[in-house]
């Protein structure tokens, strides 16, 4: 701790007093740009994370519709032939499995396409079903709502 005041002239040179106004303004501008970039990147990261959550939930909806086809009975050795795959609804409205609060549900639509494919290159001729599910879901990015589609397909043979 100092108890004595130094004797002698105090420096009066303006250059030793601190920063100039131009230096202060430029440093504040640099800090503002860096701070704005950090905030913008954080917001973009949050939007991309939300989009990924929507996409994964839509993929789960598509897999759920494929599992309905997998669980359906298609037995050609039974009399009469049992075929429940063709009874699957072709348009299935659903709600994405996301955390919700109040009324912020996200509605999606599953479009199921069932196609009978006959493989004639081998004997005997084999018939399989191709089940394709298109899940259409909305996402709002920067105030613009766009529709995205997740598609999944699988082949099913008779039991």
C-alpha positions, 0 to 999 in steps of 0.5 A: 500500500502506498502512503506517499504521493509521488512528487513531480510533474504529472504527464500532460501528454494526451496520447497517454490518457487512453484510447481515441474515439475512432479506436473505441467506435471500431472496437464497439463495432467489432464486438457488436458484429461478433455478438450478432454472429453468435446470436444468429448462429445460435438461432440457426442451430436451434432451427436446424435441430427443430427441423431434425426432430420433425424429420425423425418424427415423420420417419417414425410415422412412415415406419409405423405405416410400414409395420401395419403392412408387415402385420397384415396377413397375406396367405396364398395357401389358405382357402380362400386366399387371405390378403389384408395388405390391400385393406390398408388405408391409402391416406392416413392423417396423424400427429407427429410424436413431438413434445407439445404444449397446448395446441401446437400439434404438427399434423402430417399425412401418410400416403401409402402406395401398394403395388403388386409386383410379379417376378417372372424371371424365375419359375414359378412366378413370384408375386410380392407387394411393394409398400411405399409410404410418403409422409408429408409434414410442414415446417416453418423457417423464417416465416415461410412454411414449406412441406417436406416428404419422407419416403420409405418402401419395403417389399412383402412376400406371402406367408 
